[in-house]
Amino acid sequence: MRLGEFLRSAEISQTRFAAQIGVRQATISRYILGEQVPSVPIVVKIRDLSGGAVGLDDWLPQKKPRRRDALLPGV
């Protein structure tokens, strides 16, 4: 789950979550917009505070399926 989705579903403000992990609200906004990637220690804090809902893999770039893969699922 992406960070923005988690915050919305848990009804937690960016400001409150930022304070809990020790960053500014603007930094959380940049994480959500994909303008900045958090450091590993911050990713671990986010994972822990989200109860694992925002996992380590959620910070990897989204891989777009190649056209062939989209046309032939399971190949």
Secondary structure, DSSP 4 states (H G I P E B T S, - for coil): --HHHHHHHHT--HHHHHHHHTS-HHHHHHHHHTS----HHHHHHHHHHTTTSS-GGGGSPPPPPPHHHHHSTT-
